[in-house]
């Protein structure tokens, strides 16, 4: 693995950092407080090419790679974790699945506008009775002529209500459950496709999380993604890449928390000296930096392997596990360094702490990551 970034990657990082600082960060706290999604930010990201980083120019992308994409999610998440996860789901879960399993017609109709930033994507797998146990899903899809009819509901859908294109997993065979799940491309506005309850959350509050309902929702047979019965494979492989996106999001949160802590430690004085001069605070900062650098190397390694077409499932799980634990630990320590001020909304570290927690939960809980990692180790 080449540890030095290319000139192009450094240029894109600088561009995204400037964009995030000037366009995203100034409104991050207010959007969090109001639980408000701002579609104009996604539109601007599309203009900059950030919505199609790893995809070929023929499909509306910029022809870069997944390491560059991880760097972008990291930089966006430093400014606003809600914006980072918006791009992560859009790219890692939705666009990726279409790029790998879609027909040429589906790539033109769906991947291209997603990559161009003209349409936003969402991914619908979880149900009330099937979170980590995806095989327990109840949503069904029944073939009816040249359509499938979907019935059921989905929970915790990131970008829900705002997205234009949804990948929806449903059972096409309730008897043979191992091969009973299929994936469908469902467009916003489809008859029988209803937006339900919007979740009120601890963190990433400007990222909408909705329930979806399907009541005799008719989806053209041509919108079946992959083969019938291939849904579970599509879901699991998509989540491998999704874990890299969440690792990058967690990395950005942790970096932001550390940078805020360093600035505060230099400015805040106790007993006549900056608190950074106290060993207790200085050691906290040293531990933060060590954990973040380790998380960055793990995340970049997984993204680099995906870019090179190498197996990356284990590396993605390890990166997601470590980076999310790091984000939680670092953001908690950041609040501690700020003391009473850290517990108020006058400073951003309380938001970092709230945002960090969910990175240990979605794209597979960290308990699931340990199962994934250990199974791969034992299989080897």
C-alpha positions in Angstrom: 0.0 0.0 0.0 1.3 3.4 -1.0 1.0 5.7 2.1 1.6 8.9 0.2 -1.6 10.5 -1.3 -1.5 11.5 -5.0 -1.4 15.1 -6.1 -5.0 14.7 -7.2 -6.1 13.3 -3.8 -4.4 16.2 -2.0 -6.0 18.7 -4.3 -9.5 17.2 -3.8 -9.0 17.1 0.0 -8.0 20.8 0.0 -11.0 21.7 -2.2 -13.5 19.7 0.0 -12.0 21.1 3.2 -12.5 24.6 1.8 -16.0 23.8 0.7 -16.9 22.2 4.1 -15.5 25.2 6.0 -17.3 27.8 4.0 -20.5 26.1 2.9 -21.3 23.4 5.5 -19.8 24.2 8.9 -21.4 27.7 9.3 -24.9 26.2 9.4 -24.1 22.8 10.9 -25.2 23.6 14.5 -28.4 25.4 13.4 -29.4 22.6 11.1 -28.7 20.1 13.9 -30.9 22.2 16.3 -33.7 22.5 13.8 -33.4 18.9 12.5 -33.3 20.4 9.0 -32.0 18.7 5.9 -30.6 21.2 3.3 -30.8 19.8 -0.2 -28.9 22.7 -1.6 -25.7 21.3 0.0 -26.1 18.1 -1.9 -26.8 20.0 -5.1 -23.5 21.9 -4.6 -21.7 18.7 -3.9 -23.0 17.4 -7.2 -21.6 20.5 -9.0 -18.2 19.8 -7.5 -18.3 16.1 -8.6 -18.4 14.8 -5.0 -21.5 12.7 -5.6 -19.9 10.5 -8.2 -16.2 10.2 -7.1 -15.5 6.5 -7.8 -17.7 6.0 -10.9 -16.6 6.3 -14.6 -17.3 9.5 -16.5 -19.6 7.5 -18.8 -22.0 7.1 -15.8 -21.7 10.7 -14.6 -18.7 10.2 -12.2 -15.3 11.7 -12.1 -13.4 8.4 -12.5 -11.5 8.6 -9.2 -11.3 5.8 -6.5 -12.6 4.7 -3.1 -9.7 6.1 -1.2 -10.4 9.6 -2.6 -14.1 9.0 -1.7 -13.2 8.1 1.9 -11.1 11.3 2.2 -14.0 13.3 1.0 -16.4 11.7 3.6 -13.9 12.4 6.3 -13.5 16.0 5.4 -17.3 16.6 5.1 -17.9 14.8 8.5 -15.4 17.1 10.2 -17.7 20.0 9.4 -21.0 18.1 9.7 -21.5 14.4 10.3 -25.0 14.5 8.9 -23.6 15.6 5.6 -21.0 12.9 5.7 -23.5 10.1 6.2 -25.7 11.5 3.4 -22.9 11.1 0.9 -21.8 7.7 2.4 -25.3 6.1 2.0 -25.7 7.7 -1.4 -22.4 6.4 -2.7 -21.4 3.3 -0.8 -24.8 1.6 -0.6 -27.0 2.9 -3.4 -24.7 3.9 -6.3 -22.3 1.0 -5.5 -25.0 -1.6 -5.7 -26.3 -0.3 -9.0 -22.7 -0.1 -10.4 -22.0 -3.8 -9.5 -25.4 -5.4 -10.1 -27.3 -3.1 -12.4 -28.0 -3.6 -16.1 -26.7 -1.2 -18.6 -30.2 0.4 -18.8 -30.3 0.7 -15.0 -26.9 2.3 -14.9 -28.0 4.9 -17.4 -31.4 5.6 -15.8 -30.3 5.4 -12.1 -26.5 5.5 -11.6 -25.8 8.4 -13.9 -28.2 10.9 -12.2 -27.0 9.7 -8.8 -23.4 10.2 -9.7 -24.2 13.6 -11.2 -25.9 14.7 -8.0 -29.2 15.2 -9.8 -30.8 12.6 -7.7 -30.2 11.4 -4.1 -30.2 7.8 -3.1 -31.4 5.9 0.0 -31.1 2.2 1.1 -33.9 0.3 2.8 -33.0 -2.9 4.6 -33.9 -2.7 8.3 -37.4 -3.5 9.6 -38.9 -3.5 13.1 -38.2 -7.2 13.5 -35.1 -7.5 11.3 -32.2 -5.3 12.2 -29.0 -7.3 12.5 -31.0 -10.4 11.5 -31.8 -9.3 8.0 -33.1 -12.7 7.1 -36.2 -12.1 9.3 -37.6 -9.4 7.1 -41.3 -9.4 6.3 -41.6 -7.0 3.4 -42.8 -9.0 0.3 -42.6 -8.6 -3.4 -45.0 -10.7 -5.6 -44.6 -10.9 -9.3 -47.7 -9.7 -11.2 -47.1 -9.6 -14.9 -44.5 -7.1 -15.8 -44.5 -5.6 -12.3 -43.7 -6.7 -8.7 -46.1 -5.6 -6.0 -44.4 -4.6 -2.7 -46.1 -4.7 0.7 -44.4 -4.0 4.1 -42.4 -1.4 5.8 -38.8 -0.3 6.5 -37.3 1.6 9.4 -34.3 3.9 10.0 -33.9 4.9 6.3 -31.1 7.5 6.0 -32.0 10.2 3.4 -35.6 8.9 3.7 -38.2 11.3 2.3 -35.6 13.4 0.6 -34.1 10.7 -1.7 -35.3 10.2 -5.2 -34.1 6.6 -5.7 -34.5 3.8 -3.0 -33.0 0.4 -3.0 -35.6 -1.7 -1.2 -35.1 -5.3 -0.1 -38.1 -7.6 -0.1 -38.9 -11.3 0.1 -39.8 -12.9 -3.2 -39.8 -16.4 -1.7 -40.9 -16.9 1.9 -40.2 -20.6 1.8 -36.6 -20.7 0.6 -35.4 -17.8 2.7 -31.7 -18.3 1.9 -32.6 -17.4 -1.7 -35.8 -15.5 -1.0 -34.6 -11.9 -0.8 -34.5 -9.6 -3.8 -33.5 -6.0 -4.3 -35.6 -3.4 -6.1 -35.1 0.2 -7.4 -38.1 2.2 -6.2 -38.6 5.8 -7.2 -40.0 8.6 -5.1 -43.6 9.2 -6.1 -44.4 5.6 -7.0 -48.0 4.7 -6.2 -48.3 2.9 -2.9 -44.9 4.2 -1.7 -45.6 6.2 1.5 -43.3 8.1 3.8 -44.0 7.3 7.4 -42.7 8.4 10.8 -39.6 10.6 11.0 -37.3 9.7 13.8 -36.2 12.2 16.5 -32.6 11.3 17.2 -29.8 11.9 19.6 -27.3 12.8 16.8 -26.9 13.4 13.1 -30.1 15.4 13.4 -30.0 17.2 10.1 -29.9 13.8 8.3 -33.5 12.6 7.9 -34.3 9.1 9.1 -37.7 7.9 8.1 -40.0 4.9 8.1 -41.1 3.7 4.6 -44.4 2.0 3.9 -45.4 0.0 0.9 -49.1 -0.6 0.2 -49.5 -2.6 -3.0 -46.6 -0.6 -4.5 -46.2 -1.6 -8.1 -42.6 -1.6 -9.3 -41.7 -2.4 -12.9 -40.0 -5.8 -13.3 -37.1 -4.0 -15.0 -36.3 -2.3 -11.7 -35.3 -5.6 -10.1 -31.6 -5.1 -9.2 -29.6 -8.2 -9.9 -31.3 -11.6 -10.1 -34.4 -12.6 -8.2 -33.1 -14.2 -4.9 -29.8 -12.3 -5.0 -30.9 -9.6 -2.6 -29.2 -10.8 0.5 -25.8 -11.0 -1.3 -26.3 -7.5 -2.7 -27.2 -6.2 0.8 -24.2 -7.8 2.5 -21.7 -6.8 -0.2 -23.1 -3.2 -0.2 -22.6 -3.0 3.6 -18.9 -4.0 3.2 -18.3 -0.7 1.3 -20.8 1.1 3.6 -18.6 0.3 6.5 -15.7 2.2 4.9 -17.9 5.2 4.5 -19.0 5.1 8.2 -15.4 4.6 9.2 -14.5 7.7 7.3 -17.4 9.6 8.9 -16.3 8.5 12.4 -12.7 9.5 11.5 -13.9 13.0 10.6 -15.9 13.4 13.8 -12.9 12.3 15.9 -10.6 14.7 14.0 -12.9 17.6 14.6 -13.2 16.8 18.3 -9.4 16.6 18.7 -8.8 19.9 16.8 -11.4 21.7 18.9 -9.7 20.2 22.1 -6.3 21.4 21.0 -7.5 24.9 20.3 -9.3 25.1 23.6 -6.3 23.6 25.6 -4.1 26.4 24.2 -6.6 29.2 24.9 -8.2 28.2 28.3 -6.1 29.0 31.4 -6.2 27.6 34.9 -3.8 28.5 37.7 -2.2 31.0 35.3 -1.3 28.6 32.6 -3.0 27.1 29.5 -4.7 23.8 30.5 -2.7 22.1 27.7 0.3 22.5 30.0 -1.3 20.1 32.5 -0.1 16.6 32.0 -3.6 15.2 32.5 -4.9 17.2 29.5 -1.7 16.8 27.4 -1.9 13.0 27.7 -5.5 13.0 26.7 -4.5 14.9 23.5 -1.7 12.4 22.9 -4.1 9.5 23.2 -6.6 11.1 20.8 -3.9 11.7 18.2 -2.7 8.1 18.5 -6.2 6.6 18.2 -7.1 8.8 15.2 -3.9 8.0 13.3 -4.5 4.3 13.8 -8.2 4.7 12.7 -7.1 6.7 9.6 -4.6 4.0 8.5 -7.2 1.3 8.9 -9.8 3.2 7.0 -7.5 4.2 4.2 -6.2 0.6 3.9 -9.7 -0.7 3.5 -10.6 2.0 0.9 -7.3 1.4 -1.0 -8.0 -2.4 -1.2 -11.5 -1.7 -2.6 -10.0 0.7 -5.1 -7.5 -2.0 -6.2 -10.2 -4.7 -6.6 -8.8 -6.7 -3.7 -10.9 -8.4 -1.0 -11.7 -5.8 1.6 -14.6 -7.2 3.7 -12.5 -7.9 6.8 -10.5 -4.7 6.5 -13.8 -2.7 6.2 -15.2 -4.3 9.3 -12.0 -3.7 11.3 -11.9 -0.1 10.2 -15.5 0.6 11.0 -15.2 -1.1 14.4 -12.0 0.8 15.4 -12.9 4.2 13.9 -16.3 4.3 15.5 -15.0 3.3 18.9 -12.3 6.0 18.4 -14.9 8.6 17.5 -16.9 7.9 20.7 -13.9 7.8 23.0 -12.3 10.9 21.5 -15.5 13.0 21.5 -16.2 12.0 25.2 -12.7 13.1 26.1 -13.2 16.3 24.2 -16.2 17.1 26.3 -14.2 16.4 29.4 -11.4 18.7 28.4 -13.9 21.5 27.8 -15.4 20.8 31.3 -18.7 22.5 32.0 -18.6 24.4 28.7 -18.3 21.0 26.8 -21.8 20.1 28.1 -23.3 23.2 26.6 -24.3 24.0 23.0 -21.9 27.0 23.1 -19.2 24.7 21.8 -19.5 22.0 19.1 -18.0 19.1 21.1 -21.3 18.1 22.6 -22.6 17.7 19.0 -19.6 15.6 18.1 -20.3 13.3 21.0 -23.9 12.9 20.0 -23.0 12.3 16.4 -20.3 9.8 17.2 -22.5 7.3 19.0 -24.5 6.1 15.9 -21.3 5.1 14.1 -21.1 2.2 16.5 -24.6 1.1 15.4 -25.4 1.6 11.8 -24.0 -0.4 8.8 -23.9 -3.3 11.3 -23.4 -2.8 15.0 -19.9 -3.2 16.4 -21.0 -6.5 17.9 -21.8 -7.6 14.3 -18.4 -6.3 13.2 -16.8 -8.6 15.7 -18.8 -11.6 14.4 -17.8 -10.7 10.8 -14.1 -10.3 11.7 -13.9 -13.5 13.8 -15.7 -15.6 11.1 -13.2 -14.5 8.5 -10.3 -15.2 10.8 -11.6 -18.7 11.6 -12.4 -19.4 7.9 -8.8 -18.5 7.0 
